[in-house]
Amino acid sequence: MDLTSLAASAAIAASAVSPASFPAPVAQPVPLTQADAPAYVTGETWTFQYRNDLEPAKNSTYTQTVARVEDGRAIVNGGATILDANGNIVKLGTASYEPSDGKLRFPLRVGDEWTSSYAYHSGSWEAIGQRQTKVVGVERVDTAAGSFEALRVEQLVSWSAGGGNKGGGRTSETDWYAPSVGRIVKADFSDKAAGVAPTSTHVELVKFSRP
């Protein structure tokens, strides 16, 4: 074999193992283990379905749209609802929480645990809640709005009436927070007050849009 043939054979061999001949590496998705605080934008809209097992007449579907964002807080439906910078409820219709309902704390990490307290007001009714929260893991959760990778958050609350009211009870709640939506996309809630039948409610995202 002459030198020209040897050179051609070497070139063919080199091209056979050239990096360009291999497929480009595919980036592997990073497993969800934590989430940062949501950044709400004007016009962002969520529609939820609410279901009450004890009182089906209260079942409803409602929509929340961000009217504006002030100091990280989302002013929703013209102020009828207010979410703090962590997505916690400060105001919901005629009800309010001080400083908020405290369900979420960011960054939200698997294994995180914390306690918080809040004062709840609705008309003449007042209550004080002591909340215990734990982020127990990551799950794929199915909703009417689609399937989401979500952080599963377990909540236990002991509450007692205030402002001259009497009564108390305990609630348990499981929330699924989806970072891609910036909200709790599914929640199962049970409340047991002394001498009253347990109330179980469920909330699920059915539609989401972002401008």
N, C-alpha and C positions, 0 to 999 in steps of 0.2 A: 504494500500500500504506500503510495507516495505521500509527501508532506501535505499536499492539498487535501487529499482524502482524509488524512488523520485530523487535520484542522476542522474539516466539516463534521466528522464524527464527534469530536469534542464539543463543538457548538451545539449539536443536537442533544448530546447527553446533558450539557449544562442547562439547556432550555427545559429539559424534562423535569428538573428538580428546582427550577427557578421559583422563588416565592410567589411570583406573579401567577404561577400555574395553580396555586392552592386557593380555595375559596376564602374570602375575607372572613375574619373571625366575627362571630355573632355575639353582641353584648348580652350578657346574662342579666335578667331582671334582679334588682336588689330586693331581698326579702323585706317585707314591711315589719319593722320592729318598733318604730316610733313615728310620731307625727308632730310637725310644728304647728303653731297657732294659725288658724285660717286668716286669709286676707280677703275680706269681703269687698265686692264692687257694686256700684250702683246698677240696678237693673237685674241683679242676680235673683232668681226665682225658684222657690221650692213649693211643691204641692204635696201635702200629706193626707193620709187617710187615718182617721181616728175611730177606734172601735171599743165600746164599753160592754163587757160581757154581762154585767148586772143590769144595766139600763140601756138597751139597744136604741131607745128613742134618742139618745145623745150621740149616736154614731154620726160622723160627718166627714166631709172632705174640705180642706181649707188650703189656701194659697198664701204664701208669704213672699213679698218682693222688697228688696232693699231699696229704699227711697234715697238714702244718702249714708255716708260713713263719716262719723265725727270722732276724732281721737281713738280710732280703732273700733269704736262701737258701731254696730249696724242699726240704723233707724229703719224699721220695717213697717210697711203699710202705713206710711205717714206718721209713725210714732205709736201706733197701736201696740206694736211689739218692739222691744229693744233687746239686742244681744250685746253682751260685753265683748272685749277683745278675745276672749277664749270661746266665744260662741254660747256662753251661758245666758239663761234668761234673766233679765232685769225687770222687764215688764211684759205682761201678756194679757191684753185686754184690760179688765178692771183689777187684775191681780198684779202684785209686785213682790219682788224678792230683794232683800237687802243683806249683803251687797249684790248677790245674785243667787241662783239656785245651786251653783257650785258643782255641777256634774263633771265638768272637764277642767283639766289643768295642763298647760303645755310648757315644754314639750311633753307629749303623752307617750310614755314608754311601757312596753310589756314588763310587768313586775312592779310598777309603781303602786304605792299605797299612800293615801293621805286621809285626813279628817278635815271637815269644815263645818261651819254653822251658818245659818241664815235666819232672817225674820221674814215671815210670809204675811201679806196683808191682802184681804179681798173684802171690800165693804167694811162691816163691823167685825169681821172674823180676823183674828190674828193667831199665829202659831210660830213656835220656835223649832227649827229642825237641826238635828245633829247628824251629819252625814259621814259614813265610812265608805271609801271608794278604793277599788283595786282594779288594775288593768290586768286581766288574766290571760290574754293571748290574742292571736290574730286568726280571723275566720273569714271565709268567703260567705257572704250573706246575700240571699236572694230577696229582691223586693219587686214591686210592680214597675219600678223605674229601671230595673236591671240588676245585674249581679255586681257586687262591690267587695273589694278587699277591705276589711274593717278591723279595727281594734275593739275587742270585746271588753266592756267595762261593767263590773258588778257594783251595785250600790245598795247600801242598807241605811235607812234613816229612822231615827227615833224622834218623834215629834210630840209636842205638848202645846195645848192651847194657851194663848196669852190674852192680855187686854180684858180681863174679866170673864173670858169664855172658859169653859171646862171641857176636859177630854184630852185624849192622847192616843197614840198608836204607833205602829211600825209599818214601814213600807220597804219593799224590796223591788229592785229594778235591774234589768239587764239592758244595756245600751250597746249598739254597734255604731261606732264612729268611723265614717269613711273619709279619709283625707282628700280624696278626689272631689268630694262634694262640699267638704267643710262643715258638715252637719252630722248629727246622729240620724242615720237613715232607717233605723228600726229600733223599737223599744218595747219591752214587755214589762208592765208595771202592776204591782199588787199592793193594796193598802188594807191594813186591818186595824180598825179602831175598836176600842172596848165596847162590847154590846152591839156591834153592827156587823152585818154580813160583809165578808171580804169583797173588795172591789178590784177587779182585774181589767186593765185597759191595755190597748196595743196601738202603737203608732208606726206607720210605715210610709216611706217615701214612694210616691207614685209618678212624680214628674220632676225634672230638674232642667234648668236652662241658665246659661251664662252669656251675657252680651259679648 
